[in-house]
């Protein structure tokens, strides 16, 4: 991408995007794992490092982002373009929401555009506007000159703003001191680890095995819908590297295919695992106790949740969350609406209203919503 002073519009846009330098630094710090993940894909594709920042323009690096026109994921693909880029879209899995798959496919597409256009500014517009429109413009007008840096083509305002924002973000990272930004002295090491699996594993169960919040693992693996990993979807999980060893140690307690049979149950009355499962041998009870990080004879309070092979313990335990596996509760964040939450959790707006006794569409930040049917 052109440098900060290649166009008089770049620096003012950069100052607007930075806003409060302290807040901007904190945002970058929060996003570092995703930035490092995207940078890996950018380097593998052999394209300029500026493109590491393209998901910042597209979605703020949110895997669950849903834009106008049903453009989805960090890179904001529609279904047709996603299929053309080679992203798997199967029942229960959407590759556009998968940070790793979408980044690999998006950067390979950008690399192909780079070979076709030989001008990274046009590559940005092709990604945003579609390659065929840019090819027609190129045939009509010829190669754009290096100056102005923002090509003087008859593009619409959103397309011009899109390219200018990428140039501006690149300017900030290239010259952080100019904007009172303090960055780490080097590219951060990969903070996320891709666990390649031989059999399906529910993300919520992976979170339990890794000792991580389910919401963290769900966001990192947003491609798997309703907490399912279909057998015909890519079988991998993104996890924080710090949790790698704990996950591997826990996962090794059973053969990979046996984990597919596990689900969550809720204890109905105070009892121990040993008493609840008297028909199992001592070795099996010990293993299940270890998986749930409890002692076999420890008393479990009513409401305690356990991960156990499904359909074997209904006499003493109750399934949690039904077949959908979506979280029971959600705290509303800034910018969320009934419509966006309904799409995210695969329910209807009418169901959300009914389950939460709502009469309109207005939500407030921090409001707690029920995401499944009461009872």
LINJOSUL-V293397 format. One record per residue. RES is the residue in one small letter. NEAR is the number of other ideal C-beta (glycine too) atoms within 8 Angstrom. Layout:
{{RES/NEAR} {RES/NEAR}}
This chain:
{{x/9} {x/9} {x/7} {x/10} {x/6} {x/9} {x/11} {x/5} {x/8} {x/16} {x/12} {x/8} {x/12} {x/14} {x/8} {x/8} {x/11} {x/11} {x/7} {x/6} {x/10} {x/6} {x/8} {x/14} {x/11} {x/8} {x/8} {x/10} {x/7} {x/6} {x/11} {x/10} {x/9} {x/12} {x/12} {x/14} {x/14} {x/15} {x/11} {x/10} {x/13} {x/13} {x/8} {x/8} {x/10} {x/5} {x/10} {x/7} {x/7} {x/10} {x/10} {x/9} {x/11} {x/14} {x/13} {x/9} {x/9} {x/9} {x/11} {x/7} {x/11} {x/7} {x/14} {x/9} {x/12} {x/9} {x/9} {x/4} {x/5} {x/8} {x/9} {x/12} {x/15} {x/15} {x/12} {x/10} {x/14} {x/9} {x/8} {x/6} {x/8} {x/13} {x/9} {x/6} {x/11} {x/7} {x/13} {x/9} {x/10} {x/8} {x/4} {x/10} {x/17} {x/10} {x/14} {x/13} {x/12} {x/17} {x/13} {x/11} {x/12} {x/18} {x/15} {x/10} {x/13} {x/14} {x/15} {x/11} {x/10} {x/14} {x/11} {x/8} {x/13} {x/11} {x/7} {x/9} {x/11} {x/5} {x/8} {x/10} {x/13} {x/13} {x/12} {x/12} {x/13} {x/14} {x/11} {x/8} {x/9} {x/6} {x/8} {x/6} {x/8} {x/13} {x/10} {x/8} {x/9} {x/11} {x/6} {x/6} {x/7} {x/5} {x/5} {x/10} {x/6} {x/4} {x/5} {x/7} {x/11} {x/11} {x/10} {x/5} {x/7} {x/2} {x/8} {x/5} {x/5} {x/6} {x/11} {x/10} {x/8} {x/12} {x/13} {x/13} {x/11} {x/14} {x/16} {x/14} {x/13} {x/11} {x/14} {x/14} {x/8} {x/8} {x/8} {x/10} {x/6} {x/7} {x/12} {x/5} {x/11} {x/5} {x/8} {x/5} {x/3} {x/4} {x/6} {x/9} {x/5} {x/9} {x/10} {x/13} {x/9} {x/8} {x/11} {x/5} {x/11} {x/5} {x/9} {x/11} {x/14} {x/12} {x/14} {x/12} {x/11} {x/15} {x/13} {x/9} {x/11} {x/13} {x/6} {x/10} {x/6} {x/11} {x/7} {x/10} {x/16} {x/13} {x/9} {x/13} {x/12} {x/12} {x/15} {x/14} {x/9} {x/9} {x/10} {x/11} {x/13} {x/11} {x/5} {x/5} {x/12} {x/9} {x/10} {x/9} {x/12} {x/12} {x/15} {x/13} {x/9} {x/5} {x/11} {x/11} {x/6} {x/10} {x/13} {x/8} {x/8} {x/10} {x/11} {x/6} {x/8} {x/9} {x/4} {x/10} {x/7} {x/9} {x/12} {x/8} {x/7} {x/11} {x/11} {x/10} {x/13} {x/12} {x/16} {x/7} {x/6} {x/7} {x/9} {x/10} {x/15} {x/9} {x/7} {x/12} {x/12} {x/6} {x/3} {x/8} {x/5} {x/7} {x/6} {x/9} {x/13} {x/9} {x/10} {x/13} {x/12} {x/8} {x/11} {x/9} {x/4} {x/8} {x/5} {x/11} {x/6} {x/9} {x/6} {x/12} {x/7} {x/7} {x/6} {x/8} {x/9} {x/13} {x/11} {x/11} {x/8} {x/8} {x/4} {x/6} {x/9} {x/8} {x/4} {x/10} {x/13} {x/7} {x/11} {x/8} {x/10} {x/6} {x/3} {x/9} {x/10} {x/12} {x/10} {x/7} {x/8} {x/9} {x/8} {x/12} {x/6} {x/4} {x/5} {x/8} {x/8} {x/11} {x/8} {x/10} {x/14} {x/13} {x/8} {x/8} {x/10} {x/9} {x/8} {x/6} {x/9} {x/6} {x/10} {x/15} {x/11} {x/7} {x/12} {x/8} {x/6} {x/8} {x/4} {x/4} {x/8} {x/4} {x/10} {x/6} {x/7} {x/6} {x/8} {x/8} {x/13} {x/9} {x/13} {x/10} {x/5} {x/5} {x/2}}
